[in-house]
Amino acid sequence: MANRLSQIATRTGDDGSTGLGDGTRLSKDDLRVRAMGEVDELNSTLGVLLAEPLPDDVRALLVLVQHELFNLGGELSIPGYTLLRDDAVAALDAALARHNATLPRLAEFILPAGTRSAALAHVSRSVARRAERAVVALAARDRVNAAPRQFLNRLSDLLFVLARVLNRANLDGLGGDDVYWRSERLARSEGG
């Protein structure tokens, strides 16, 4: 890897293009480059979340997710190559089921709020949805394996559940419950 990253400022992108892992050069606003950028941003938001106090199992899970996102980005950067495996999607399904089983059933919509770590999980969730949309747009034009799209879809669901878990973790003395949306329409219908 040292040889590959021996020079960071190559200036080859000054013309508005960037290189893929297979040597192809594309415009920096190409759908593939946009999808790679969204996945990179998602991974970065998880890095910010990992800078917070977290339960050990959540921390370990998010570190694994970061590695899989790097695989996903690598797969996007080398058209036709597979780095993200189906078992990565299955691992998210298992984590989603495990963490969701610990939570009370939702009766109302919740706001992306609560503890700092929960709010950061919600930011990552919304970035995951944007990354998923970018991969879907790319797949409408180019062949993209199913696992990247499925992984991003599951990850956004998992991050929603983890935000709820983190609101209850009380690691910063502020935990407790979700922040529920107060619907004026529902309040009127309930006589409140």
C-alpha positions in Angstrom: 0.0 0.0 0.0 2.9 2.4 0.6 3.8 2.4 -3.1 0.2 3.1 -4.0 -0.1 6.0 -1.7 3.4 7.4 -1.9 2.1 10.7 -3.5 -1.3 12.1 -2.4 -1.3 15.4 -4.4 -0.9 14.0 -7.9 -2.6 17.0 -9.6 -4.1 14.5 -12.2 -7.6 15.5 -11.1 -7.1 19.2 -11.8 -8.9 18.7 -15.2 -12.0 17.5 -13.4 -11.4 13.8 -13.8 -10.5 11.1 -11.4 -9.0 7.6 -11.8 -10.8 4.4 -11.0 -9.1 1.3 -9.6 -8.8 -0.2 -13.1 -7.0 2.9 -14.5 -10.1 4.3 -16.2 -10.5 8.1 -15.9 -14.0 9.5 -15.4 -15.4 13.0 -14.8 -15.7 13.8 -11.1 -19.4 14.3 -11.6 -19.9 10.8 -13.1 -22.6 8.7 -11.4 -19.9 6.1 -10.4 -17.7 8.7 -8.8 -20.7 10.2 -7.0 -21.7 6.8 -5.6 -18.1 6.3 -4.5 -18.1 9.7 -2.8 -21.4 9.0 -1.0 -20.1 5.8 0.4 -16.9 7.5 1.5 -18.9 10.2 3.2 -21.0 7.5 4.9 -17.8 5.8 6.2 -16.6 9.2 7.5 -19.8 9.9 9.4 -19.4 6.5 11.0 -15.9 7.5 12.0 -17.3 10.6 13.8 -19.9 8.3 15.5 -17.1 6.0 16.6 -15.4 9.0 18.3 -18.3 9.0 20.8 -18.7 6.7 23.9 -20.5 3.6 22.6 -21.5 0.2 24.0 -18.7 -2.3 23.1 -20.9 -4.4 20.9 -22.1 -1.4 18.9 -18.5 -0.1 18.5 -17.3 -3.5 17.2 -20.2 -3.7 14.8 -19.6 -0.2 13.4 -15.9 -1.0 12.9 -16.8 -4.1 10.9 -19.3 -1.9 8.9 -16.5 0.6 8.1 -14.4 -2.2 6.6 -17.3 -3.5 4.5 -18.0 0.1 3.3 -14.3 0.2 2.2 -14.9 -3.0 0.3 -18.1 -1.5 -1.2 -16.2 1.6 -2.3 -13.5 -0.6 -3.8 -16.0 -2.6 -5.7 -17.5 0.6 -7.1 -14.1 1.8 -8.1 -13.4 -1.3 -10.2 -16.3 -2.0 -12.5 -17.1 -5.7 -12.7 -15.2 -6.6 -9.6 -16.7 -8.1 -6.5 -15.4 -7.2 -3.0 -18.6 -7.0 -0.9 -19.9 -10.5 -0.3 -23.5 -11.6 0.4 -22.4 -12.6 3.9 -21.8 -8.9 4.7 -25.5 -8.3 4.0 -26.5 -11.4 6.1 -24.3 -10.1 9.0 -26.3 -6.8 8.9 -29.6 -8.7 8.9 -28.4 -10.6 12.0 -27.3 -7.5 13.8 -30.5 -5.7 12.9 -32.6 -8.6 14.3 -30.5 -8.8 17.5 -30.6 -5.1 18.3 -34.2 -4.6 17.3 -35.3 -7.4 19.6 -34.1 -5.3 22.6 -36.3 -2.3 21.7 -40.0 -1.5 22.5 -42.3 -1.5 19.5 -42.7 2.0 17.9 -46.2 3.4 18.1 -45.3 6.9 16.8 -42.7 8.4 14.5 -39.5 9.5 16.1 -37.3 12.5 15.5 -33.6 12.1 14.6 -32.6 13.3 18.0 -31.8 12.3 21.6 -28.3 11.7 22.8 -25.4 12.9 20.7 -24.4 9.4 19.6 -28.0 8.7 18.6 -28.2 11.9 16.6 -24.9 11.0 14.9 -26.3 7.6 14.1 -29.3 9.3 12.5 -27.0 11.5 10.4 -25.2 8.3 9.2 -28.6 6.7 8.4 -29.6 9.6 6.2 -26.2 9.6 4.4 -26.6 5.8 4.0 -30.0 6.4 2.2 -28.3 9.0 -0.1 -25.5 6.5 -0.8 -28.1 3.9 -1.6 -29.9 6.3 -4.0 -26.5 7.0 -5.7 -25.8 3.3 -6.2 -29.3 2.7 -7.5 -28.8 5.6 -10.0 -25.5 4.1 -11.1 -27.1 0.6 -11.5 -29.7 2.1 -13.8 -26.8 2.9 -16.2 -24.1 0.4 -15.4 -24.0 -3.2 -14.1 -23.7 -3.1 -10.3 -23.8 -6.2 -8.1 -26.8 -6.6 -5.9 -24.9 -6.7 -2.6 -23.8 -3.0 -2.5 -27.4 -1.8 -2.8 -28.7 -4.4 -0.3 -25.9 -3.6 2.1 -26.7 0.1 2.1 -30.4 -0.5 2.5 -29.9 -2.8 5.5 -27.3 -0.5 6.9 -29.7 2.5 7.0 -32.2 0.3 8.8 -29.6 -0.8 11.2 -28.5 2.7 11.9 -32.1 3.7 12.7 -32.2 0.8 15.2 -28.8 1.7 16.6 -29.9 5.3 17.2 -32.8 3.9 19.3 -30.3 1.6 21.1 -28.0 4.5 21.8 -30.8 6.7 23.1 -31.3 4.1 25.8 -27.6 3.3 26.5 -27.3 6.4 28.8 -23.6 6.6 28.3 -23.6 10.4 28.6 -26.2 10.7 31.3 -28.8 11.8 28.8 -30.2 8.5 27.6 -33.7 7.2 28.2 -36.1 7.1 25.2 -36.7 8.1 21.7 -37.8 11.7 20.9 -41.3 11.4 19.6 -42.8 13.6 16.8 -45.7 15.6 18.1 -48.2 15.6 15.3 -50.7 18.4 15.5 -53.2 16.3 13.5 -52.8 13.4 16.0 -53.1 15.7 18.9 -56.4 17.1 17.6 -57.8 13.7 16.9 -56.9 12.6 20.4 -58.6 15.7 21.9 -55.3 17.2 23.1 
